[in-house]
Amino acid sequence: MSGLVVSYSTNIVDGAGTNVGWIYKGNNNAWERVDHQDECPCNNTLRHQLQFSLLRMLNAAIKNEEFITEGAYCYRHKNVQSA
């Protein structure tokens, strides 16, 4: 699992990319971390636990239909007003 990184100074995006994450596999309805040569070398467990927590919240929001589709790759939470 990796993260999407977006940089912006106002409402205009000036950069985007991904960061390297940890590798997981499904194991009896749970995710299990797998050591892998392509995983993030930072050894910052808290950072990766946060990424996993954010993914859990995103999955819940999708399941509960809390997102509005504004375009092919553009979504927003139903409680956030578009500009």
N, C-alpha and C positions, 0 to 999 in steps of 0.2 A: 504494500500500500504506500503510495506516495502522495504528495500534496501539490495542489495548484498554487502557484505564487503569482500574485498580481500586484504591481506597484502603480501608485497613482498619487498625484499631489492635490488634485481637485476632483472633479467628476470625470476627468479624462484619463484613461489608462495610458501609461507611458512604458509599460513593460509587462511581460508575462512569461511564465515558464513553469517547469515542474522541479520538485526536489526529490531526491532519492529517498525511498522509505525502507521499511522492513518487509519481509516476505512472509505471508501467512498461507495456511491451507485449512480447509474445512475438516473438522473432526467431530462427528456426532453432534451436529448442531452448535458447534463452538469453533472459534478460530484459534489455531495454534501457530505460534511463531516458528518459522523454519530458518535455520542458519543457511545463508546463501552468499555466494561470492559477489553478487551484485547489490547487496543491501547497503544501506547507509552506514558509513564507518564512524559516525559521531559518538556512539556509546552514550547518548543522552536518552535514557529510558523515558523520562517524563515527557520529552518532546513527542516521542512516538506514541505514548499513551494518550496524549492530547489529540493527536491526529486520529487515533482509533475512536476516541470519544466523539469527535466532530463527525466522523463517518456514521456512528450510531445515531446521532441526532439528525443527520441528513436522511438516513434511511427511514426514520420515524416520520419525518416531515413528508417524504414522498408517499409513504404508506397512508398517511392521514390526508393526502391531497391538499397540502398546504402551499403548493407552488402554482404559480400562474405562468403559462408559456407566453412569452412576448415575441419570440422569433425562433428560428431553427436551433440556435444555440444560446438563447437568452431566456432565463427564468428568473422569477423573483418570488419572494414569500408574499402570500396574500395580504399580510398586514403592513407591507412596505409599499408606499406610494411611488409610482414612477414619476420621473421629472418631466 
